[in-house]
Amino acid sequence: MNKFKFLLVSLVTASLLGACAGDKQKEYVDYVNPYIGNISHLLVPTFPTVQLPNSMLRVYPERSDYTTERVNGLPIVVTNHRERSAFNLTPYQGDELKPVRSYTYDKEKLTPYSFEIELDDNNMGVKYALSHQSAIYNIEFRQTDKPVYVAVNTRNGAMHADAKAISGHQRLSGNTNIYLYIEPEQTPMQAGILEDGKLAEGKNDSEGRNACAVWRFPDGTTQVNLRYGISFISIEQAKKNLQREQTDFDVAALAQAGRDIWNQALSRIAVKGGTEDEKTVLYTSYYRTFERPICMSEDGRYFSAFDGKVHEDNGVPFFTDDWIWDTYRAAHPLRLLIDQQKEEYIIDSYLRMAEQMGNMWMPTFPEVTGDTRRMNSNHAVVTVADALAKGLKVDVEKAYEACRKGIEEKTLAPWSSAPAGWIDSFYCAKGYIPALQAGEKETDPNVTPWEKRQPIAVTLGTAYDQWCLHLLAKALGKNDEAAHYLQCARNYRNVFKADTGFFHPKDKDGNWIEPFDYRFSGGVGARDFYGENNGWVYRWDVPHNVADLVALMGGKEKFVANLDQTFTEPLGMSKYYFYSQLPDHTGNVGQFSMANEPSLHVPYLYNYAGAPWKTQKRIRQMLKTWFRNDLMGMPGDEDGGGMTSFVVFSSLGFYPVTPGSASYNIGSPLFTNAKITLSSGKIFEIEAVNASEDNKYIQSATLNGKEWNKPWFSHDDIKNGAKLILVMGDKPNKEWGSADDAVPPSID
């Protein structure tokens, strides 16, 4: 080879190698953008959570939302999803010490497993990574002429400081404390307590509000590395958690370990096709489904706020911090599909909570500090029924007792943990929750002044719960009880107003509340009659018996027309006026609200009335309109997987409209190919031939090689691995899936 050819080949080879080196292939976790939704449309934004999947230790920058100009110190641990944090770390150079310092910040880079940030006008640089119950901070100090301090604050508790460690606890609500043990790599020259803005010599303990421990490091220190452990059991256990998980102060190695864990978790869904933004929205949504619940087990023990005691977990990890009203619809079914064992652990945790509370009432909003009984209905029974229907291991006898007692012995009044009262007796006798007429005063002390009775929401939700209770009773051979609860499952009929086609509140005497506006009646959040959403949303809240809802509305054509009207009916007033009364009812397309969980199943309901092509159109419309790769890419409160699990399912092409029924509705997949690794290790593959932004309509389908003309499939069809092929086109095939015998299952 002559010199010219050799040089040319060398240059081309070098160019190709350089291109390969520069074009490093993305891994799953690289598609996660924790900043999606960090600016809210109206209420609570998402937060860029740093956490391993379902782990106890979670952090995010302490600020209101992405637009906040300053951060309050450095985080130690989030103790309640999106609501509360404990402790605070404040590195500082200077003489003006404070328990918590508000910093300017810059160059923030955050991943699911780590973050970097520059503070105090770039005078400090911070790197952070975490494990399940411990973490590492590397802090760079850049002002060599000023004293170097690190302060650790508890909002309400006690702190101890010495040269080897800072430790302490913070009191949370009820009987719950969280404990901290933190140690430095560099030896401080002083250790003590902050008093009157100074490090108090010879004092090592402080207790109360903003108790604050301080280390001072030698002047000229440019690097301080810290590692810490947390515990809900004790300081000693926090130290053990740290020592079990960390052997050095290598933040980069810890970040890599976290990255590997996230890649493994996210790899259970693998997609091809679609756009880079669509993949980012998918994997970010999937990452959100791991924010809750969290595993509380520490070396085989766990603290339970449900009885205030430390228990042995006997090899079954204990999970809490799960807002079931939000998560039962899609987050639990998604976990069940992909990680059956974890879902079994979570349900077992519910049953332990019921026992520990002493009343054997199934929890509704189990948090780190106990069951807050928020929202309405008792939907833990749905998660149990869904698990049972799909073959999970469940203690059905114990679950039936806990679910039945939670529905019948606890009041149905929203946001209340009181025993059943007057409205509960009325519901048992009449089959609906009565509404108050204008000017009528509340008579049931269980009803809170702010949350009200929410009579339609509670009637519909309880009917669904009782259908699920009927499934448990049936599984136990309790046929009379099963028949009773099946009858109760139709109680929604008692508040259906045939001449309007809406679920309409009525009073204790059976009189309809009149006059009435389904868009706007009911006060703030429509709570006098519904719950956070208006009558247009709750018109569709019968997921267990859509076939009967079709019949009540007058047949398929009328049902489809009513669905269409939901998406086209205007607000009827200014946005300011509408949202001042219905702040949860954002993400509107007409009267449909994409921003709140009771709406998630609504676009799929066309499948029940012979028009699945309209479901395909609506799903693509909602995904494109409201879920985007930007700071406002979430239409409402995300609730730790409550909404993003809808995005995961819908992007893949199917959705569990009725948890408790082992069936899934087919929508319109975004990706040409998706492979889901099921709990069994088998693969459920969805191939969407020609899928694109325009090609959103199903032309034909096969399932496991057989022609498939139904807009749904069963859990049994896919649980041992399956392949669904959908041939997509740019115009609807209005015949596919439209036959009368093709509709998804209902009671009737």
N, C-alpha and C positions, 0 to 999 in steps of 0.2 A: 504494500500500500504506500503511495507516495505521501509526502509530508502534508500536502494540501488536503487530500482525502482524509488522512488521519486527524488533522486539525478540525475538519468539518464534522466528522463523526464524533469527535470528543466534545465539540461545542453542542451538538444536538443532544448527545447523551446527558451532558451536564444540565442542559435546559430541561430535559424531561425529568431528571432526578430532582431538580429544583422545583418543578411544578408539582411533582408527587409529594415532596416534603412540605410544600406550602399549602397543599390541598388535603390536609389531614381529614379523614372521614369523620363525620359527626357520630358520636355515640348517643345512646338514648337520652341520657341526662343533659346533653348539650341542647336538646330541644325544649328544655324546661325554662320558661321565663317567669320567675316568681313575681315580677313587677306587673304582670297582666292584672288589671282591675284595681291597682293600688290607688287610683282616684275613683271615688264612687260617683254614681249618677245622682244619688240622693242620700242614702243612709250609710251603712258601714262598708268601707272598702275591703278588698283583700289585703293581707299583709304578706310581705316576702319572707315566709317562714323558713328557717334553717332547722332541719330536723332529719333524723333517720326515720324510715317508715314506722309509724305508729309508736315511736319511742317517747319515753317520759320527758326527755330534755328537748325543749323547743325554745327558740329565740327568734326575735326580729327586732329591728331598730325601734327604739321607743320614740315614736312620733305619731301624730294624728293620721296623716296619710302622706303620699309621695310629695305633695307640694309643701309640706312643712319645712321651714328653713333651718330648723335646729333639731338636734337629737338630744335626749336627756340621758347622759352617761352612756354606759355600755351594758347590754342586757346580760342577765344571768340565766333566767328561766321564765317561760310563760307558764302560768299555773292554770289558766282556763282559756280555752280557745278564743282568740281575738279579743279577750276582755281584760285579763289581769296578768300582771307579772310580779315576780318576787325578787328582792335584792336589787342592787345596782352597783356597777363598778365604775369608779371615776378616777382615771389617771390624770395627773395634773402637774404642771411646772409653774411654780410661783409661790406666793405667800398667802393667798386668799383661799383657804380650804372651805369646801362645802360638802354636805352629805351627798348631793347629786349636782353635777354641773351640766348646764346646757351648752352644747357645742355647736359651732358652725361645722359643716362637714362637706367633703368633696371626694371625688373619685371612688364612690361606693360601688363595689362589685360583689354581687351576692349570688350564690348558687344554693341548691337544696342542702348542701353539706358544709358550706363555708361562707365567710364574707371577709372583705377587706374594706377599709374606710380610712380616710384621713380626717383628722379632727383639729379644731382650734386654729383655723386659718392655716392648715397644713403644717402645723408645728409638731404633730404626732401622727404616726402611721400605725394602723392596727390590722393584724391578721388573726383570724379565728377559724377553728374547726371543732367539730364535736363528734362524740360517740353517743351511745344510748343514754348514759347517765353521768357523763363527764365531758369536759371540753378543755381546750387549750387556747389561751390568748398570748400572742406575741405583740408587744407594744414597743414602738420605736420613739424615743424622745430626741428632738432635734435642736433644742435650745440648751447648749452646754453650759450656759452661765446662770441657770436657774435651778432651784431645788427640785427634786423629783419625788412625787408622792403617788401612792395608789390608795384610794379610799374604797371601802366596801360597806354599803349601807343596807339596813333592813328597814322597811317602812314601819313595821310594828313587830318588835321582837327583841332579841338580844344578840350581841356580838362580843367575841373574844379575840384578842390579837396578841401574838408573840412573834418572835423572829422566824419561827418555823411555819406557822400557819395562821390564817384567819378563819374563824368558824362562827357559826351562829344559826339562828332560826328566824323564820318570819311566821307570824300567826296569820292564817287565812281565816275564812269565815267558819263558824261552827267549831268542830273539835279538831280541825286540821292544822298542822304545822308543816312547813317545809324546811329542810336543813341543808346547810352549806358547809363544805370544807374546801379551802383554797390554799395552795402553797406556791411559793415563788422558786424559781431556779436561782436567781441572784439573791444574796443575803442582804436584807435591809439593815440600815444602821440604827433605825429606831422602829419600834412597834408600840402602838397605843390606841387611845380612843380620842375621837374628835370632840372637843369641847370649846365653845365660843370661838370657832373658827381656827383653833390651833390643836396640834397634837399634844395631848396631855401626858406629861412625863409620869411614868410609874403607875399608870392606870391602864389596866388591860381588859376591863369588862364594862359594858354599857347595856342598858335595857330601856325599852320604851319606843316612842315614835322617832323615826330617823336615827336610831342608834347606829353609830358609824365607827368602824375600825379603820386604822390608818397604818400604812408602812411608809417610812421615808428611806429612800435609797441614797447612796453617796452622790454628792454633786458631781456632775459630769457623766453620770450614768446615761448611756444612750439606748440600752435595751433592757427591758424587763419581760421575762416570760413567766406566765402563770398557768397553772392547771387546777381544775376544781371538779369536785363531785357533788351531786345533789342526792337527797333522799327524802322520802316522806316518813321514814321510820326513826332516824336518829342521826346525830352528827357522826357517830362512830360508823354507821352504815354508809353515810356519804363518803367518808374516808375510804371504806372498803370498796365502794363502787369506783372511786377514783383509782385506787391501786389495782383493782381488777382490770380496768380498761386502759390505763395509761402507765407506761414505763419510762417515758421521757417527755420532753417538751417540744417535740418535732411536729409543728403545726402542718407542714406540708405532707408528711406521711399520714397524719390523721385525716387530712382532707382527701387524700388518695383512697384511703380505706373507705371513707364515706361515699366517695364517688363510685367505687366498685359496688357497694351495697345498693345504691340507687340504680345503677345500671342493671343489676340483677333483678331488682323489683320491677323496673319499667320494661324489661325485656319480655315480659309475659304477653305484651302486645307489640307485634311487629307489623309495620305497614309499608306498602309501596304505592307509588303514585301520589296524587295530591300535590299541593304546593308546600313550600317550606313553612309558610305561615300556618297552614292547616295542620301540619305535623307539630308545630310549636304549640298551637292551641290544644291539640289532642294530648300531648305528653305533659303539658302544664296542668291540664285538667286532671289527668291521671295522678300526677304528683299530689294534687290537692286532696284526693280521696284517701291519702295516707296521713292526713293531719290529725284525724280523730278516728276511733278512740285511741287512747294511749295505754301502753302496758305499764302497770304499776308494780310488777313483781321485781324484787331485789334479792338476789341470792336465794330464791325459793320462798321468800316471804313478801307480804304486801300489807300496807296500811289501808284500811277501809274506813272512810268517813261515814259509812252506813251504820256502823256500830261503834266507831271510835277505837277499834282494836287492831292489833297486828296479827295477821293470820299466816299459817303455812299455806302455800298454794298447791302442795301435793302434785307438782308437775303440770298443773293447769294454770297458765298465766292469767292474771286478773287484769281486765281492761275497764276503763271508765273514761268520762268526758265524751259523751255521745248524745247529741241532741236528736233523739229518735224521730221526732215529728219531721225533721228535715231529712234524715238519712234513710228511713225505712223504704222510701220510694224507689231509690236507685243505687245508693251507695252500698247498702247491705247486699242487694242482689248482685252487684258487680263483684264485691269481695267473695261472696258465696261461689261465684262462677270460677274465680281465679285462685282463691286461697281458702278452701273449705275448712281446713283445720282452724285457721284464725277465727273464722266466723263461728265455729263451734265453741271456741274459747270465749268469745264475746257473749254468746247466748248463755253459756254456763256462768259467766260473770254476772249477768242480769239475775239469774236465779239465786246466786249467792247474795247479791244485794237484797233481794226480796226477803230472804231468810234473816239476814243481818239486821234489817230494819224492824224485825219483830212482828210485822203485820202480814207478811207474805204477799205484799202488793208489788206487782211488777213495776220497775222504774219507768219513768217517761223521759226525764232529762238528767241522766246520771252524770255527775260532774266529779271532779277531784274532791270537792267539799260536800258531796252528797247529792241527793235527788232534788232538783229545784222545782219539779212538777210544772214546768212552763208549757205554754201553748195549750192545745186542747186534744182530747181523745187519749187513747192508751195504746199507741201503735206498736209497742214492743211485741204484742201478740201477732202482729203481721210478720215480723222478722222470724218468729218461731214457726208460724204456719208455712212461710216460704221455705225455710230450712227443711221442715218435715216433708213438704211436697217434693223437694228436690233431693231427698235421700240423705240428708245430714244426720249425724248422731245427736239426738236431743232427748233429754229426760222429759218425755211427754207428760207423764203423770204430774211431776213437779211443776212443769211449765203451765199445764192446764190450771192447776190450783192457783198459781201466781197471777196468771192472766185473768182468770175469772174473778178473783178477789180484787185485782186492780181495777177492773171495770165495774164491779157491782158493789164493793164495800167502800171504795174511795169515791168521793163525789165526782161527777162529770163536769162540775163547774171549772172553767178554764183557770189555770195558774193557781190551783188550790190543792193542798194535801190533806184537806179535812175529810172526815168520814162522810159517807153518803147522807144527803139531806133531802129537803123538800123537792127540788127539781129532779132528783134521782128517783124518788118514789113516783113522781108524775111520769117520768119517762117510762118506767116499768109498767105503769098502768095504761098510758095512752100512746106510747110509742113515738113520742117526739118531745123535744125541749120547748116549753112554751116561751113566747116572746112577750115583752111588756108593751102595752099600748102607750101612746104618747101621754106623758104626765103620770103614768102609773109608777109607783115607787117599788123598789126592790124589796122582796120579803125574805129571800134566802140569804143568810149571813155568809154562806160559802162563796157567794158571788162577789168578786172584787169590783170596786167602783170603776177602775180603769178598764179592765179586760171584759167586763159585762158577761152576759150569758152566752153570747155567740151561738144562738139556738140552732140555726141551720147548719153551721160548721160542725157543731157537736152532734147533732142528730145524724148527719151523713157520715161523719167519722166513726161514730159508735156503731152504726149499722154495718160498716165495713169491718170494724173490730169484731163484732159479734159473728159475722160470717166466718172470720178466721177462727174464732172460738168454737164454732160449729165443726170446723175441720179437725181441731184437736180432740173434741169430744168424740167425734166419729172414729178417729184413730184409736181411741181407748175403748171403743165398743159401748160408749154411753149414748145409746141411740135416742132415748127420750130427750136428753139434754141437747144432743146434736139437732134434733128436730125443732126444739124450742129456739135455739140460736139461729137456725136457718130461717125461721119465721121472723125473728127480730132483724135479720139481715135485710129485710125488705121494708124496714121502718121509714126509709127515705120517701116511700110513697105517701106517707101521712102529711108531708109538707110540700108535695108537688101540686102546683096550681095548673090545672089542665088548660084553662082558657088563655094563660100566658106562656105556658111551657117552661116555667122557672120553678125552682124551689123557693117557696115564699113563706115567711114567718107567720105563725098564727098564735093567738093568745091561749090562755088556759081554758077558755070556754069554747075554743075551736073556731074563733072568728079570725079571718085574715086581717093582717095589719094593713090598713088603708088610710090615705093614699100612699103609693109606693113607687120609688124610682130604683130600678135594679142597678143603676150605675152609682147611685150616690146616697141612698138611704142607709142609715145605721150609724151616723156619727163618725168619729175618728177611727180609721181602720175598719169601718162598717161593723164594729164589734157589737153593736146593739142586736145585730142579726146574723152576721157572717164572721169573718176573722181575717183581718189584714187585707183581704181581697173582697171585691164586690159580688153581687149576685150573678154577674155574667161569668165569673170564674167558677163559682160554686154550682152553677148550672150543670157542670160536667163531673161532679165529684161523686160518682158511683162506679168506681173502677171494677168492682166485683160483679156488676150486673149491667153492663152496657147494653146488652140485648134488650133488657126490660126498659132501659131509658129510651132506646130507639122506639119501642112500642108506645111508651107513655107520650112521646112527642108526636106520634101519629104516623110512624113508619120511616123508612130509610130516606125518602126524598125530603121530608120535612126535617129529619134529623140533620142531614147534610146542609140543608138551607140554614138551619139554626147555627150550625158550626161556622158556615161561611159568614153569617151575620156577626158572629163574635169577633171575627178578624176584620170586619169592615165597619162596625158600629163606631161612630166617632165618640170622643170623650164627652162631647156635649157641653163643654165649658172650657175655660182657659186652663192651660197646664198648671198655672199657679194655683188656681182654685181646686183643681182635681187632686194634685199631689199634696196640697196642704191638708187634705182630709184623708187621702189614701197614699201615704208615703211609701208603702211596701209594693204598691201596684205600679211599678215602673216597668221598663222594657215593653212598652205597649205596641201592639199591632192591632188597631181598633180597641176593643175592650179586653182582648187577650193580654195577659201579663206574663212575659217571659221571665220576669225577675223574682217570682215567688213559687215555692215548691208545688202548691196545689194545681198549677198550670202545666207541669212538666209532661203529663200524659196526654194533654188535650190534642195536640197535632196528630196523634196516632189514632184518634177515634174514628176518622173516616174509614179505617180498615173494617170497622164493624157495620158499615152501612153501604158496602158495595162500591166504595170510591177510594181504593187505596192509592190511586195516582195522586189524589189531593194530599194524602199524608206525605207522599214523596216530595211534593212541591212545598208543603209547609215546613217540613224538617229542614230542607235546604235553605229556605227563606230565613228561618230562625237562626240557624248556625251562621249564616253569612252576615245577617244583620246585627246580631247581638254578642257573638263570641268571636273576638278578634285579638290579634297579637298587638295590643297597645294598652296604654295605661288605663283606658276606660273600657277595656274589652270584656267586662262583666256587667250585665244589665241590672243587678241588684245584689242583695246579701248572698254571699256564696255559701256560708255556713259549713265550711270544712268538708267538702265532698257532697253536700246536699244537692247542689246544682251542677257542679262540674261532672258528676257521674252521669248526668243526662247527656252532657257533651261527649263523654267517652262512648257511651252506648250508641248515641245517634250518629256520631262520626263513623263508627264501625258498621252501622246499618241495621241495628235492631234495638229493642227497648222492652223492659218488663212492665207493661202497663198495669198488671195486677199481681203484685207480690202475694204469694199464697196460692196462686195458680201457676203450675209449672209450664208457663208458656211465655213466648216472646213475640212481639209485633215486629214486622219488617218495615223498615223505613227506606232511606236512600243513602247508601254509603258514600263517603267522600273519596275513598281510596280504591285503587284498582285491585289491591290485594291486602288482606289483613289476616294475620295468623294469631290466634289467641291460645296461649298455653293454659289449658284448664287445670283444675285442682288435681286431676288424675294424671297429669303429665301429657295427656293426649292433646291433639291440636284441633281446634275448630277454625277452619279456613273459610273466608268469605272472598270470593273472586267476583269483582264487579267489572265485567268486560266493558271497555270503552267509557268507564265513568269519568266525568269531567264536570266543569261548572255547568255546561249546557246539557250534558247527558245525565240527567238526574232521574229519568223515568225508567221503571223496570219494563222491559219488553217481554221477557220470559225468564224462567228460573228452573234449576234442577237442584235437588238436595240428595247428596250421596248417589248421584248418577241417575236419579229418577225425576221425571217431570214434576214440577212443583207449582201448583196454581193457587196456593193459599198465602195470604199476607201475614202468616205467622208460622211458628214451629214450636215444638215442645222441648222441654229440657231433656227429655229422654232421647229426642232426635239427635242431640249433639253431645251428650255427656261423655260418651266414649270416643269422641273424635268425630268430625264430620266435615263435609265440604259443601258449602252453598255457593252456587254459581248464579249470578244475576247478570243478564244481558241488558245493558243500559242504552237508552236512546234519548234524543232531544225532544221527542214528542210523546205524550202519554199513551200507553196501551190501556185503554179504559176497560178492556175486558179482563185483563189479568187480575186474578184475585177477587173478582167482583161477584162470583156466584153466591147464591144464598147459603150454600153449604160450606163456604170457604171462610166464614167469619171466625175470628178468634173466640175462644170459649168464654161463657158467662154462666151464672147460675141457671138462667132460663135458656 
